[in-house]
Amino acid sequence: MKSASLQPSTVLLVDDSRDGLLVRRALLEEQGFTVQIARNGEEGLKLFERCRFDVIVTDFRMPAMNGVEMIGRIRALSPQARIVLLSRAVETQGLTEENTGADAVIAKNSAEASHLVRTVKRLANRAPARKKPPASQLRSRSIARTRA
């Protein structure tokens, strides 16, 4: 029987470019990841709702729903999801982790492959973040302590 820690990490790869999907899938599978692909944001969300993924990698520009919109929908379902956003327009659009909701933003360029592998490995191995209580809960705890 296989230990849970020996199972390969699972990656959801979302891109409307068939070639981009094939190349990135092969790259990540060579690194030992199990990869499922989706050709657009809607298909990606459906897969995300049915399966558990250690990391989601999505393109920014896609028809109907772009990567940032998809990230927002995933975050609403699972705030702790680990997400990578890929784009050719990182600099021109000013895409950052802060304004996209992604854990990492990677430019599609000659260094993309090494950045993608390193980032997916880092996120897949990262311990789940402990969810912080909303500020309102912190305030009410503080008030309760001062009244006690």
C-alpha positions in Angstrom: 0.0 0.0 0.0 1.3 3.4 -1.0 1.9 6.1 1.6 0.0 9.3 0.9 3.4 11.2 1.0 4.6 9.0 -1.9 1.8 9.8 -4.2 2.7 12.3 -6.9 1.4 15.9 -6.5 -1.6 16.7 -8.8 -1.6 19.7 -11.0 -4.6 21.3 -12.9 -3.3 23.0 -16.1 -5.7 25.5 -17.7 -4.9 27.1 -21.1 -6.8 27.7 -24.3 -3.6 27.0 -26.3 -3.4 23.3 -27.2 0.3 23.5 -27.8 0.8 25.3 -24.5 -1.1 22.6 -22.7 0.9 19.8 -24.3 4.3 21.3 -23.7 3.6 22.3 -20.1 1.9 18.9 -19.3 5.0 17.0 -20.6 7.3 19.3 -18.7 5.4 18.8 -15.4 4.9 15.0 -15.9 8.7 14.6 -16.5 9.1 16.1 -13.0 6.8 13.4 -11.6 3.5 15.4 -11.3 0.1 14.0 -12.3 -1.4 16.6 -14.6 -5.0 17.1 -15.7 -5.7 19.7 -18.4 -8.6 22.0 -19.2 -9.0 24.1 -22.3 -10.7 27.0 -20.7 -11.7 28.5 -17.4 -15.2 26.9 -17.2 -13.7 23.5 -17.9 -11.0 24.2 -15.3 -13.6 25.1 -12.7 -15.6 22.0 -13.3 -12.5 19.8 -12.9 -11.5 21.8 -9.7 -14.9 21.2 -8.2 -14.8 17.4 -8.9 -11.1 16.7 -8.0 -8.5 17.8 -5.5 -5.4 19.4 -6.9 -2.2 20.4 -5.1 -1.5 23.2 -7.6 -3.5 25.0 -10.3 -1.6 26.6 -13.2 -3.7 28.9 -15.4 -3.1 31.1 -18.4 -4.2 34.7 -18.1 -5.8 35.4 -21.5 -8.5 32.9 -22.3 -11.9 33.5 -24.0 -15.0 33.9 -21.9 -13.2 33.8 -18.5 -9.7 35.0 -18.1 -7.2 33.5 -15.5 -7.8 36.2 -12.9 -11.6 35.6 -13.0 -11.0 31.9 -12.7 -8.6 32.5 -9.7 -11.4 34.6 -8.0 -13.9 31.8 -8.5 -11.4 29.2 -7.2 -10.5 31.4 -4.1 -14.3 31.6 -3.3 -14.5 27.8 -3.2 -11.1 27.1 -1.7 -9.2 30.1 -0.2 -6.1 28.0 0.4 -5.7 26.7 -3.2 -2.2 27.1 -4.6 -2.4 28.9 -7.9 0.1 30.0 -10.6 -0.8 32.5 -13.2 1.0 32.5 -16.6 1.0 35.4 -19.0 2.9 37.0 -21.8 1.6 40.3 -20.5 3.0 40.2 -16.9 4.8 43.5 -17.3 2.5 45.3 -19.7 -0.6 44.5 -17.7 1.2 45.0 -14.3 0.2 41.5 -13.2 1.3 40.7 -9.6 0.4 38.2 -6.9 -1.4 41.0 -5.1 -3.6 42.2 -7.9 -4.4 38.7 -9.4 -4.9 36.6 -6.3 -2.3 34.1 -7.6 0.4 32.6 -5.3 2.9 33.2 -8.2 2.8 35.1 -11.5 5.2 33.8 -14.2 6.0 35.5 -17.5 5.7 33.4 -20.6 9.3 33.8 -21.9 12.5 31.8 -22.4 12.8 31.3 -18.6 9.2 30.1 -18.2 10.0 26.3 -18.0 12.5 26.5 -15.2 10.4 29.1 -13.3 7.2 26.9 -13.7 8.9 23.7 -12.5 10.5 25.4 -9.5 7.3 27.3 -8.5 5.0 24.2 -8.9 7.4 22.2 -6.8 7.6 24.9 -4.1 3.8 25.3 -3.9 3.1 21.5 -4.0 5.5 21.0 -1.0 4.3 24.0 1.0 2.4 23.2 4.1 -1.2 24.4 4.0 -1.4 27.9 5.4 -3.3 28.2 8.6 -6.4 30.1 7.9 -6.5 33.4 9.8 -9.8 34.3 11.4 -11.6 37.3 10.0 -10.7 40.6 11.6 -14.2 40.8 13.1 -13.5 37.5 15.1 -10.2 38.8 16.3 -11.9 42.0 17.5 -14.7 40.1 19.4 -12.1 37.8 21.0 -10.1 40.9 22.2 -13.3 42.5 23.5 -14.4 39.3 25.3 -10.9 39.1 27.0 -11.1 42.7 28.3 -14.6 42.1 29.7 -13.7 38.8 31.4 
